[in-house]
Amino acid sequence: MYSLFLLAGYLTIFMIGVALALIGNSAFVGEKIGMIVAGCWGIFFLGNFVPGLSLTARRLHDLGFSGHWVWAVCGALIVLNLIAWLAYLVVMSIPGQRAENRFGPPVYGKDIAGVFS
């Protein structure tokens, strides 16, 4: 039920943001609405962070594990997220192929302005 509550809360914030974005027609208004929705989303997350940890610890107790495993799970999420971002950075830093491939010729050493237009 708690997960359903979180889903309903996040969807409600999102839908209110979409409705407000449809009402506002300028880019400035859309930017402000985006900041407001992100702020509401963050406040909702922070307001439910400790209760979520508590419920997770209770669930772990139901399974016969220590509630301290919650910290291991949070730490693993942070570490794996960091590892994933570092892996992404490494992959995006690898130079491209120098020869033509199935997606077309290489663009190194050329004026690439036309590629992005």
N, C-alpha and C positions, 0 to 999 in steps of 0.2 A: 504494500500500500504506500510505503514511503517513496519507493521508486516511481510509482504512479503519480504521487503528489509532485515530485521533482519534475517529471515529464510535463505535467499539466502547468506547472509554474513557468518553466522555460518556454513552453509553447505559447502561453498567454503573453509573456513579455515579447516574444518574437512577433506574434500576430498583432499586438498593439503597435509595435514598431512598423510593421508593414502597412497597417491602416493609416498611421500618421504619415508615412512616406508617400502614400498615394494621395493624401490630402495636400501635402506641400508640393509645390511644383518647381522650386528652384534648387540648384545644387547646394546652396548654402543651407537651406532648410533641411535638405536630406542629410547633410553632414552633421548638423546639430542633432537631428533625430537619431542618427547612428551613434553619436556619442552618448546620448541619453539612454538609449536601449542598452549599450554596452555597460554603462554605469549601473543600470537597474539589474542587468544580468549579473554583474559582479557583486552587488549588494545581496542579491538573492543567493548567490553561491556562498558568500561569506556567512550569511545568516543560517545556512544549512550545513556548513562544514563540520562543526562540532557535533550536532545531532547525528550527522551521517557517520562520523567516526564512532560515536556511541552505539549506534545501531549495528555497525559492522562488528564492533567488539562483542556485542551481545550475540550476534549470529555466530561468530567464531566460538563463543562459549557454548552455544547450542551444539556445535560440531565437535566439541571436546578439546578445542585449542585455546591457548592463552590469548587474551585480548591484546597483548603486546605485538602480536603478529600484524596488527593494523599498521604499525610503524614500519614494519618490514615491507608491507605492500606499498605504502606511500613512498618509501625510499626506493623501491624497485621501479615504481612508475616514474619517479624523477630521474633516476639513473638511466633507465631505458629510453626515456624521452631525450635526455642529453646525448646518449649514444646514437640515437636515431638522427638527431640534428647534426651531429658531427659526421656521421656516415653520409648524410645528404650533402654536407659541405664538401666532403672529399670527392664524392661522385661528380658534383657540379664543377669541381676544380680540374678534373681530368681534361687534357686537351682533346679536341675532336680529331676525327680521322683526317689525314692529309689527302687521301685519294677520294674519288667520287664513290658514293655509296648509293643505295636504293632510294635515298631521300633527295639526292641531287649532288651537285658539285660542292666542294668546300668553299667557304667564303673568306678564308684567311688571306691576308695580303691584298684584298680588294676593297673597294669602296662599298661598304655594306649598307649604306643608307637606303638603297632601293629594296633591300631584303625586308626591312621593317615597315615599308610604306604600302 
